[in-house]
Amino acid sequence: MTLEEIADLLATTSGAVKAALHRGRDRLREPDGGAAPRRRAPSPELVDRFIERWNARDLKGLVALMLEGGSAVNVGNSVHVGLDPEKGVPAFLHAVVHGHPEWPAAFTPDARRLERMDFQGEPIVLAINTRHGTEALEVVFRFDEEDGRIARIRAYGFCPDTVRSVGEALGLPVRTGIYRAPTPAPGAYWPDPK
C-alpha cells in the first residue's frame, strides 16, 4: 500500500503515517530481551489544557491538542483514529464533551466534572459524575504525549475493575457497572440525535 492509501484508510495524513513509521522503526532498533521502556508520563500542563478546554466545551480546542494521526481508545468499546468528524477522534471527543443524548435518560448524569490527579507518578484525568445527589468516579483517562500534543487518549469507562482499582487507591467513591455501551437490542444502535 502507498502512504496515501494507508493515510486514507486511517483517516489521517501521509505525514502522520510517516511519523508513525519512524517511531516504529526506532522501537525495532531497541535491543531484544531488555525490559520494555516505561512509557513517559504526559506533562501536567497538557493534561490541564485538556481539562480547561473540556470545561469550556471547546471541541475544536480539544481536537487541536491532538497530534496529527493521534488516536482515542474507549477501552473495551471503540477505537478512533484521525480527524474524521464521524468516526475519528473528533467523534470521541464530542461524546466526552456532550455525553450521549441518544442513550436513555437513566445514563445521563446530573452533573459532570473532570479533575487531574497523580496516580503512580502519572497525571491522569478523572471523570467524576453526580447522579441522584451522589458524586463518584466513573471514568479514568490516560494520555500519551508526543511533541507537546496528545498522541493517544485512553478512556476506561467500560472497565469497571480498572476504575474501581484507581478509585480505591485514591480514596474516592466509585460508580461502575457497564462493560459496553448500552443498546436498545443486541446489534442495534440508538438513533443519532443529530
BALUMTOR-637349 format. One record per residue (C-alpha): residue in three letters; y, z, x. Coordinates in Angstrom, 1 decimal, decimal comma. Layout:
BEGIN
type->ALA | yy->Y | zz->Z | xx->X .
...
END
This chain:
BEGIN
type->MET | yy->0,0 | zz->0,0 | xx->0,0 .
type->THR | yy->3,5 | zz->-0,6 | xx->1,1 .
type->LEU | yy->6,1 | zz->2,1 | xx->1,4 .
type->GLU | yy->7,9 | zz->0,7 | xx->-1,6 .
type->GLU | yy->4,7 | zz->0,8 | xx->-3,7 .
type->ILE | yy->4,0 | zz->4,4 | xx->-2,7 .
type->ALA | yy->7,6 | zz->5,4 | xx->-3,4 .
type->ASP | yy->7,4 | zz->3,7 | xx->-6,8 .
type->LEU | yy->4,1 | zz->5,4 | xx->-7,6 .
type->LEU | yy->5,5 | zz->8,8 | xx->-6,7 .
type->ALA | yy->8,9 | zz->8,2 | xx->-8,4 .
type->THR | yy->10,8 | zz->8,6 | xx->-5,2 .
type->THR | yy->12,3 | zz->6,5 | xx->-2,4 .
type->SER | yy->10,9 | zz->4,8 | xx->0,7 .
type->GLY | yy->13,0 | zz->7,2 | xx->2,8 .
type->ALA | yy->11,3 | zz->10,2 | xx->1,2 .
type->VAL | yy->7,8 | zz->8,7 | xx->1,8 .
type->LYS | yy->8,7 | zz->8,0 | xx->5,5 .
type->ALA | yy->9,9 | zz->11,7 | xx->5,9 .
type->ALA | yy->6,6 | zz->13,0 | xx->4,3 .
type->LEU | yy->4,5 | zz->10,8 | xx->6,6 .
type->HIS | yy->6,4 | zz->12,0 | xx->9,6 .
type->ARG | yy->5,8 | zz->15,7 | xx->8,6 .
type->GLY | yy->2,2 | zz->14,9 | xx->8,0 .
type->ARG | yy->1,8 | zz->13,3 | xx->11,4 .
type->ASP | yy->3,4 | zz->16,3 | xx->13,1 .
type->ARG | yy->0,9 | zz->18,6 | xx->11,4 .
type->LEU | yy->-2,0 | zz->16,4 | xx->12,5 .
type->ARG | yy->-0,9 | zz->16,8 | xx->16,1 .
type->GLU | yy->-1,3 | zz->20,6 | xx->15,9 .
type->PRO | yy->-4,3 | zz->22,0 | xx->17,8 .
type->ASP | yy->-7,6 | zz->22,3 | xx->15,8 .
type->GLY | yy->-9,2 | zz->25,7 | xx->15,4 .
type->GLY | yy->-6,0 | zz->27,7 | xx->15,6 .
type->ALA | yy->-4,6 | zz->29,9 | xx->12,9 .
type->ALA | yy->-2,6 | zz->28,0 | xx->10,4 .
type->PRO | yy->1,1 | zz->28,5 | xx->10,9 .
type->ARG | yy->2,7 | zz->30,8 | xx->8,5 .
type->ARG | yy->4,9 | zz->28,9 | xx->6,1 .
type->ARG | yy->8,6 | zz->29,6 | xx->6,8 .
type->ALA | yy->10,3 | zz->31,6 | xx->4,1 .
type->PRO | yy->13,2 | zz->29,9 | xx->2,3 .
type->SER | yy->16,7 | zz->31,2 | xx->3,0 .
type->PRO | yy->18,0 | zz->33,8 | xx->0,6 .
type->GLU | yy->21,2 | zz->31,7 | xx->0,3 .
type->LEU | yy->19,2 | zz->28,7 | xx->-1,0 .
type->VAL | yy->17,4 | zz->30,9 | xx->-3,5 .
type->ASP | yy->20,7 | zz->32,4 | xx->-4,6 .
type->ARG | yy->22,2 | zz->29,0 | xx->-5,1 .
type->PHE | yy->19,2 | zz->28,1 | xx->-7,3 .
type->ILE | yy->19,9 | zz->31,3 | xx->-9,4 .
type->GLU | yy->23,6 | zz->30,6 | xx->-9,6 .
type->ARG | yy->23,1 | zz->27,0 | xx->-10,9 .
type->TRP | yy->20,4 | zz->28,3 | xx->-13,4 .
type->ASN | yy->22,9 | zz->30,9 | xx->-14,6 .
type->ALA | yy->25,5 | zz->28,1 | xx->-15,1 .
type->ARG | yy->22,8 | zz->26,0 | xx->-16,8 .
type->ASP | yy->23,8 | zz->23,3 | xx->-14,3 .
type->LEU | yy->20,8 | zz->20,9 | xx->-14,4 .
type->LYS | yy->22,5 | zz->18,3 | xx->-12,2 .
type->GLY | yy->23,3 | zz->21,0 | xx->-9,7 .
type->LEU | yy->19,7 | zz->22,2 | xx->-9,6 .
type->VAL | yy->18,4 | zz->18,7 | xx->-9,1 .
type->ALA | yy->21,0 | zz->18,3 | xx->-6,2 .
type->LEU | yy->19,3 | zz->21,3 | xx->-4,5 .
type->MET | yy->16,1 | zz->19,3 | xx->-4,2 .
type->LEU | yy->15,0 | zz->17,4 | xx->-1,2 .
type->GLU | yy->14,6 | zz->13,7 | xx->-1,8 .
type->GLY | yy->10,9 | zz->13,4 | xx->-2,7 .
type->GLY | yy->10,7 | zz->17,1 | xx->-3,5 .
type->SER | yy->8,2 | zz->18,4 | xx->-6,0 .
type->ALA | yy->7,8 | zz->21,1 | xx->-8,6 .
type->VAL | yy->4,4 | zz->22,6 | xx->-9,4 .
type->ASN | yy->3,8 | zz->24,5 | xx->-12,5 .
type->VAL | yy->0,7 | zz->26,1 | xx->-11,1 .
type->GLY | yy->-2,3 | zz->25,6 | xx->-13,4 .
type->ASN | yy->-0,3 | zz->23,2 | xx->-15,7 .
type->SER | yy->1,6 | zz->20,3 | xx->-14,2 .
type->VAL | yy->2,9 | zz->18,7 | xx->-11,0 .
type->HIS | yy->6,3 | zz->16,9 | xx->-10,9 .
type->VAL | yy->7,3 | zz->14,6 | xx->-8,0 .
type->GLY | yy->10,5 | zz->12,7 | xx->-7,6 .
type->LEU | yy->13,6 | zz->12,3 | xx->-9,7 .
type->ASP | yy->12,2 | zz->10,5 | xx->-12,8 .
type->PRO | yy->14,0 | zz->12,3 | xx->-15,7 .
type->GLU | yy->11,0 | zz->12,2 | xx->-18,0 .
type->LYS | yy->8,1 | zz->13,3 | xx->-15,7 .
type->GLY | yy->9,7 | zz->14,2 | xx->-12,3 .
type->VAL | yy->11,4 | zz->17,3 | xx->-11,0 .
type->PRO | yy->14,3 | zz->17,0 | xx->-13,5 .
type->ALA | yy->11,9 | zz->17,3 | xx->-16,4 .
type->PHE | yy->10,5 | zz->20,5 | xx->-14,9 .
type->LEU | yy->14,0 | zz->21,9 | xx->-14,2 .
type->HIS | yy->15,1 | zz->21,1 | xx->-17,8 .
type->ALA | yy->12,3 | zz->23,3 | xx->-19,1 .
type->VAL | yy->13,2 | zz->26,0 | xx->-16,6 .
type->VAL | yy->16,8 | zz->26,0 | xx->-17,8 .
type->HIS | yy->16,4 | zz->25,3 | xx->-21,5 .
type->GLY | yy->12,9 | zz->26,6 | xx->-22,2 .
type->HIS | yy->10,6 | zz->24,7 | xx->-24,6 .
type->PRO | yy->12,2 | zz->24,4 | xx->-28,0 .
type->GLU | yy->9,3 | zz->22,3 | xx->-29,2 .
type->TRP | yy->6,9 | zz->25,3 | xx->-28,9 .
type->PRO | yy->6,5 | zz->27,8 | xx->-31,8 .
type->ALA | yy->9,3 | zz->30,3 | xx->-32,1 .
type->ALA | yy->6,9 | zz->33,1 | xx->-31,0 .
type->PHE | yy->7,1 | zz->31,7 | xx->-27,5 .
type->THR | yy->10,9 | zz->31,8 | xx->-27,2 .
type->PRO | yy->12,3 | zz->35,0 | xx->-25,6 .
type->ASP | yy->15,3 | zz->36,8 | xx->-27,0 .
type->ALA | yy->17,0 | zz->36,7 | xx->-23,5 .
type->ARG | yy->16,1 | zz->35,4 | xx->-20,1 .
type->ARG | yy->17,4 | zz->36,2 | xx->-16,6 .
type->LEU | yy->16,5 | zz->35,3 | xx->-13,0 .
type->GLU | yy->16,5 | zz->37,7 | xx->-10,1 .
type->ARG | yy->15,9 | zz->37,3 | xx->-6,4 .
type->MET | yy->13,6 | zz->39,8 | xx->-4,8 .
type->ASP | yy->12,0 | zz->40,1 | xx->-1,4 .
type->PHE | yy->8,2 | zz->40,0 | xx->-1,6 .
type->GLN | yy->6,2 | zz->40,3 | xx->1,6 .
type->GLY | yy->9,1 | zz->39,1 | xx->3,6 .
type->GLU | yy->9,8 | zz->36,1 | xx->1,4 .
type->PRO | yy->12,7 | zz->35,7 | xx->-1,1 .
type->ILE | yy->11,2 | zz->34,8 | xx->-4,5 .
type->VAL | yy->12,7 | zz->34,4 | xx->-7,9 .
type->LEU | yy->11,5 | zz->36,4 | xx->-10,9 .
type->ALA | yy->12,0 | zz->35,2 | xx->-14,4 .
type->ILE | yy->12,5 | zz->38,4 | xx->-16,5 .
type->ASN | yy->12,4 | zz->37,8 | xx->-20,2 .
type->THR | yy->13,3 | zz->40,1 | xx->-23,1 .
type->ARG | yy->11,1 | zz->40,0 | xx->-26,2 .
type->HIS | yy->11,4 | zz->42,4 | xx->-29,1 .
type->GLY | yy->13,8 | zz->44,5 | xx->-27,1 .
type->THR | yy->11,5 | zz->44,9 | xx->-24,1 .
type->GLU | yy->12,2 | zz->43,3 | xx->-20,7 .
type->ALA | yy->9,3 | zz->42,2 | xx->-18,5 .
type->LEU | yy->8,4 | zz->39,9 | xx->-15,6 .
type->GLU | yy->6,8 | zz->36,7 | xx->-17,0 .
type->VAL | yy->7,2 | zz->34,0 | xx->-14,2 .
type->VAL | yy->7,3 | zz->34,1 | xx->-10,4 .
type->PHE | yy->8,9 | zz->31,2 | xx->-8,5 .
type->ARG | yy->8,3 | zz->30,4 | xx->-4,8 .
type->PHE | yy->10,3 | zz->27,8 | xx->-2,8 .
type->ASP | yy->9,7 | zz->25,7 | xx->0,3 .
type->GLU | yy->12,8 | zz->24,8 | xx->2,2 .
type->GLU | yy->13,5 | zz->21,8 | xx->4,5 .
type->ASP | yy->16,8 | zz->20,8 | xx->5,9 .
type->GLY | yy->18,6 | zz->23,4 | xx->3,7 .
type->ARG | yy->17,2 | zz->21,9 | xx->0,5 .
type->ILE | yy->14,3 | zz->22,7 | xx->-1,8 .
type->ALA | yy->11,2 | zz->20,7 | xx->-0,8 .
type->ARG | yy->8,9 | zz->22,3 | xx->-3,4 .
type->ILE | yy->9,1 | zz->24,8 | xx->-6,2 .
type->ARG | yy->6,0 | zz->26,6 | xx->-7,4 .
type->ALA | yy->6,1 | zz->28,4 | xx->-10,8 .
type->TYR | yy->3,4 | zz->30,9 | xx->-11,6 .
type->GLY | yy->4,0 | zz->31,4 | xx->-15,3 .
type->PHE | yy->0,5 | zz->30,2 | xx->-16,2 .
type->CYS | yy->-1,1 | zz->32,5 | xx->-13,5 .
type->PRO | yy->-1,3 | zz->35,9 | xx->-15,2 .
type->ASP | yy->-3,2 | zz->37,5 | xx->-12,3 .
type->THR | yy->-0,5 | zz->36,4 | xx->-9,8 .
type->VAL | yy->2,4 | zz->37,6 | xx->-12,0 .
type->ARG | yy->0,6 | zz->40,9 | xx->-12,6 .
type->SER | yy->0,0 | zz->41,4 | xx->-8,9 .
type->VAL | yy->3,6 | zz->40,7 | xx->-7,9 .
type->GLY | yy->5,0 | zz->42,8 | xx->-10,7 .
type->GLU | yy->2,8 | zz->45,8 | xx->-9,9 .
type->ALA | yy->3,7 | zz->45,5 | xx->-6,2 .
type->LEU | yy->7,4 | zz->45,5 | xx->-7,1 .
type->GLY | yy->7,1 | zz->48,3 | xx->-9,7 .
type->LEU | yy->8,1 | zz->46,0 | xx->-12,6 .
type->PRO | yy->6,8 | zz->45,8 | xx->-16,1 .
type->VAL | yy->4,8 | zz->42,6 | xx->-16,6 .
type->ARG | yy->4,1 | zz->40,5 | xx->-19,7 .
type->THR | yy->1,4 | zz->37,9 | xx->-19,2 .
type->GLY | yy->-1,3 | zz->36,2 | xx->-21,2 .
type->ILE | yy->-1,2 | zz->32,5 | xx->-21,3 .
type->TYR | yy->-3,1 | zz->30,3 | xx->-18,8 .
type->ARG | yy->-1,7 | zz->27,0 | xx->-20,1 .
type->ALA | yy->1,0 | zz->25,6 | xx->-22,3 .
type->PRO | yy->0,3 | zz->26,1 | xx->-26,0 .
type->THR | yy->-0,6 | zz->23,1 | xx->-28,0 .
type->PRO | yy->-0,9 | zz->22,5 | xx->-31,8 .
type->ALA | yy->-4,6 | zz->21,4 | xx->-31,3 .
type->PRO | yy->-6,8 | zz->20,5 | xx->-28,3 .
type->GLY | yy->-5,5 | zz->17,4 | xx->-26,7 .
type->ALA | yy->-2,4 | zz->17,3 | xx->-28,9 .
type->TYR | yy->1,2 | zz->18,0 | xx->-27,9 .
type->TRP | yy->4,2 | zz->19,3 | xx->-29,8 .
type->PRO | yy->6,7 | zz->16,7 | xx->-30,9 .
type->ASP | yy->9,6 | zz->16,1 | xx->-28,4 .
type->PRO | yy->12,7 | zz->17,7 | xx->-29,9 .
type->LYS | yy->15,0 | zz->15,1 | xx->-28,2 .
END
